[in-house]
Amino acid sequence: MKPVRVEPDTALYIPPKTVHRVKNTGKETLIIAFFVAPGREKAQVVQE
């Protein structure tokens, strides 16, 4: 995976079937929202 730095107030598009992860490397709390279309069943969403 190629790291991508994301700054505050930034939107990021991740194409379908792209392997990805989120890691907060800053000192502030990371707040993130995911929007998936078409929608997924709850069982299809993986959370660690």
Secondary structure, DSSP 8 states (H G I E B T S, - for coil): -------TT------TT--------SSS--------SS---GGG----
